Amino acid sequence: MYSYLSQLRSPAGQRVIFIVLPLMHLAGFIGLQYPPTQALFKALVPFHLLSSLALLLLFHTEWNKNMFIFCTVAYFVGFTIEALGVHTGLIFGQYHYGATLGWKFVEIPLVIGANWLVLIYCAGVVANTWSQAPLVKTLLAATVVVVLDVLIEPVAIRLDFWQWTDNTVPLQNYLAWYMVAFGLLWLFYKLPFHKQNRLAGLLLICQFAFFLSHNVAYFIE
């Protein structure tokens, strides 16, 4: 296993992954837009998310206990805030999860914490390359996360990731996303661990391209 991981992290392995990751998102876009294959690709959504997370963490440099702390906190805060949101309606608004994101615990998909981890980590790493102070990086990175959520919401509704009451996304949702993202990004910059990852920027671009493409496709239908 260690030998296999070393091969993936080698220059040749990295080049392959840098080709495969965009192709994964392209295949997912086509498969979800093409009616005969949509059901199959919807079933693959959780595996796509988990494989993206696995590749992202594989590219992380110099692991230490603080990185483990961040990953654990980001996952469980993301999952818990979604559970509170669904069961109270007080955080994001009134919504519930559909079947697409896979296995659930207390009505919340288990992969949703991984989704928060991916988004926060990618935005944090990308913003860390900027020259601003940590607080400004946190503010800007949280904005990036919310802008991505604006693109995610219409796709999530169409593909049954989750559903909103009256099919309307409230402003409250975006405000809550910003607050949660800001808190997790503050922790990201506060904890001392290496914040370098060659794959983070590419994955963030793939995410934006994936959801933007779906929105464009829905618009021209």
C-alpha positions as CSV (number, residue, x, y, z in Angstrom):
1,M,0.0,0.0,0.0
2,Y,2.8,2.4,0.9
3,S,4.5,1.7,-2.4
4,Y,1.3,2.3,-4.3
5,L,0.8,5.7,-2.5
6,S,4.4,6.6,-3.2
7,Q,3.8,5.9,-6.9
8,L,0.7,8.2,-6.9
9,R,2.7,11.0,-5.3
10,S,5.6,10.6,-7.7
11,P,5.9,13.2,-10.5
12,A,4.5,10.7,-13.1
13,G,1.7,9.8,-10.7
14,Q,0.8,13.4,-10.1
15,R,0.7,14.1,-13.8
16,V,-1.8,11.3,-14.2
17,I,-4.0,12.6,-11.4
18,F,-3.9,16.1,-12.8
19,I,-5.4,14.6,-16.0
20,V,-7.8,12.2,-14.3
21,L,-9.4,14.7,-11.9
22,P,-10.8,17.0,-14.5
23,L,-11.9,14.0,-16.6
24,M,-13.8,12.7,-13.6
25,H,-15.7,15.9,-13.3
26,L,-16.3,16.0,-17.1
27,A,-17.6,12.4,-17.1
28,G,-19.8,13.3,-14.1
29,F,-21.2,16.3,-15.9
30,I,-22.0,14.4,-19.1
31,G,-23.4,11.4,-17.2
32,L,-25.7,13.5,-15.1
33,Q,-26.9,15.5,-18.0
34,Y,-27.6,12.5,-20.3
35,P,-31.0,11.0,-19.2
36,P,-30.1,7.3,-19.9
37,T,-27.1,7.4,-17.6
38,Q,-28.3,9.9,-15.0
39,A,-29.4,7.3,-12.5
40,L,-26.1,5.5,-12.6
41,F,-24.1,8.7,-12.2
42,K,-26.3,9.9,-9.4
43,A,-25.4,6.7,-7.5
44,L,-21.7,7.5,-8.1
45,V,-21.9,11.0,-6.6
46,P,-20.8,9.9,-3.0
47,F,-17.9,7.9,-4.4
48,H,-16.8,10.8,-6.6
49,L,-16.8,13.1,-3.6
50,L,-14.9,10.6,-1.4
51,S,-12.3,9.9,-4.2
52,S,-11.7,13.6,-4.7
53,L,-11.2,14.0,-0.9
54,A,-8.8,11.0,-0.9
55,L,-6.7,12.4,-3.8
56,L,-6.7,15.9,-2.1
57,L,-5.4,14.5,1.2
58,L,-2.8,12.4,-0.7
59,F,-1.3,15.6,-2.1
60,H,-1.1,17.3,1.3
61,T,2.4,18.0,2.4
62,E,3.9,17.3,5.8
63,W,1.1,15.8,8.0
64,N,1.1,16.5,11.7
65,K,-1.4,16.3,14.5
66,N,-2.8,19.8,13.8
67,M,-3.8,18.7,10.3
68,F,-5.6,15.7,11.7
69,I,-7.3,18.0,14.2
70,F,-8.5,20.3,11.4
71,C,-9.8,17.5,9.2
72,T,-11.7,16.0,12.2
73,V,-13.2,19.2,13.3
74,A,-14.1,20.3,9.8
75,Y,-15.9,17.0,9.1
76,F,-17.8,16.8,12.4
77,V,-18.7,20.5,12.5
78,G,-20.0,20.3,8.9
79,F,-22.0,17.1,9.7
80,T,-23.3,18.5,13.0
81,I,-24.3,21.9,11.6
82,E,-26.2,20.1,8.8
83,A,-28.0,17.9,11.3
84,L,-29.0,20.9,13.4
85,G,-30.0,22.7,10.2
86,V,-32.3,19.9,9.0
87,H,-33.9,19.1,12.3
88,T,-34.5,22.7,13.4
89,G,-34.7,24.8,10.3
90,L,-33.0,27.6,12.3
91,I,-29.6,27.6,10.6
92,F,-30.0,27.3,6.8
93,G,-33.7,27.3,6.5
94,Q,-36.2,24.5,5.9
95,Y,-34.7,21.7,3.8
96,H,-34.2,18.0,3.8
97,Y,-31.7,15.6,2.1
98,G,-32.6,13.4,-0.9
99,A,-31.2,10.0,-1.9
100,T,-28.3,11.1,-4.1
101,L,-25.7,11.7,-1.5
102,G,-26.0,8.2,-0.2
103,W,-26.0,6.6,3.3
104,K,-27.4,8.7,6.1
105,F,-27.2,9.0,9.8
106,V,-30.0,10.9,11.6
107,E,-31.2,11.8,8.1
108,I,-27.9,13.4,7.1
109,P,-25.7,11.9,4.4
110,L,-22.4,10.8,5.9
111,V,-20.5,12.4,3.0
112,I,-21.7,15.9,3.8
113,G,-19.0,16.4,6.4
114,A,-16.5,15.4,3.7
115,N,-18.0,17.9,1.4
116,W,-17.4,20.7,3.9
117,L,-13.9,19.5,4.5
118,V,-13.1,19.5,0.8
119,L,-14.5,23.0,0.2
120,I,-12.9,24.6,3.3
121,Y,-9.5,23.0,2.7
122,C,-9.4,23.9,-1.0
123,A,-10.5,27.5,-0.4
124,G,-8.1,27.8,2.5
125,V,-5.1,26.5,0.6
126,V,-5.8,28.7,-2.5
127,A,-6.3,31.8,-0.4
128,N,-3.1,31.0,1.5
129,T,-1.1,31.8,-1.6
130,W,-2.4,35.4,-1.5
131,S,-0.4,38.1,0.2
132,Q,-3.2,39.4,2.5
133,A,-3.3,39.1,6.3
134,P,-4.9,35.9,7.7
135,L,-8.1,37.7,8.6
136,V,-8.5,39.0,5.1
137,K,-7.7,35.6,3.6
138,T,-10.4,34.1,5.9
139,L,-13.0,36.7,4.7
140,L,-12.2,36.2,1.1
141,A,-12.0,32.4,1.2
142,A,-15.4,32.2,2.9
143,T,-16.7,34.4,0.1
144,V,-15.3,31.9,-2.4
145,V,-17.1,29.0,-0.6
146,V,-20.4,30.9,-0.6
147,V,-20.1,31.8,-4.3
148,L,-19.6,28.1,-5.0
149,D,-22.7,27.3,-3.0
150,V,-24.7,29.7,-5.2
151,L,-23.8,27.5,-8.1
152,I,-24.4,24.3,-6.2
153,E,-27.9,25.0,-5.0
154,P,-29.8,24.8,-8.4
155,V,-27.9,21.6,-9.2
156,A,-28.5,20.1,-5.8
157,I,-32.3,20.6,-6.2
158,R,-32.4,19.2,-9.7
159,L,-30.3,16.1,-8.8
160,D,-32.0,15.5,-5.4
161,F,-29.0,16.2,-3.2
162,W,-31.4,18.2,-1.0
163,Q,-34.7,19.9,-1.4
164,W,-36.0,23.3,0.0
165,T,-39.4,24.1,1.2
166,D,-41.3,25.8,-1.6
167,N,-38.2,25.1,-3.8
168,T,-36.8,28.4,-2.7
169,V,-33.3,28.9,-1.3
170,P,-33.5,31.5,1.5
171,L,-30.9,34.2,2.0
172,Q,-30.5,32.8,5.4
173,N,-28.8,29.8,3.8
174,Y,-26.0,31.8,2.3
175,L,-25.5,33.9,5.5
176,A,-25.2,30.6,7.5
177,W,-22.8,29.2,4.9
178,Y,-20.6,32.2,5.2
179,M,-20.6,32.1,9.0
180,V,-19.8,28.3,9.1
181,A,-17.1,28.7,6.4
182,F,-15.6,31.7,8.2
183,G,-15.3,29.8,11.5
184,L,-13.7,26.7,9.9
185,L,-11.3,28.8,7.8
186,W,-10.3,30.8,10.9
187,L,-9.4,27.4,12.5
188,F,-7.6,26.4,9.2
189,Y,-5.3,29.5,9.4
190,K,-5.0,29.4,13.2
191,L,-3.7,25.8,13.5
192,P,0.0,25.4,12.6
193,F,0.3,23.0,9.7
194,H,1.6,23.2,6.2
195,K,-1.1,24.7,3.9
196,Q,0.3,23.7,0.6
197,N,-1.4,21.3,-1.8
198,R,-0.8,21.3,-5.6
199,L,-4.2,19.6,-6.2
200,A,-6.4,22.1,-4.2
201,G,-6.5,24.8,-6.8
202,L,-7.3,22.4,-9.6
203,L,-10.0,20.7,-7.5
204,L,-11.6,24.0,-6.7
205,I,-11.6,25.0,-10.4
206,C,-13.1,21.6,-11.3
207,Q,-15.9,22.2,-8.7
208,F,-16.7,25.6,-10.1
209,A,-16.6,24.4,-13.7
210,F,-18.7,21.3,-12.9
211,F,-21.5,23.3,-11.2
212,L,-21.4,26.3,-13.5
213,S,-21.7,23.9,-16.5
214,H,-24.8,22.3,-15.0
215,N,-26.3,25.8,-14.4
216,V,-25.6,26.8,-18.0
217,A,-27.1,23.5,-19.3
218,Y,-30.3,24.1,-17.2
219,F,-30.5,27.7,-18.5
220,I,-30.5,26.7,-22.1
221,E,-32.9,23.8,-21.8
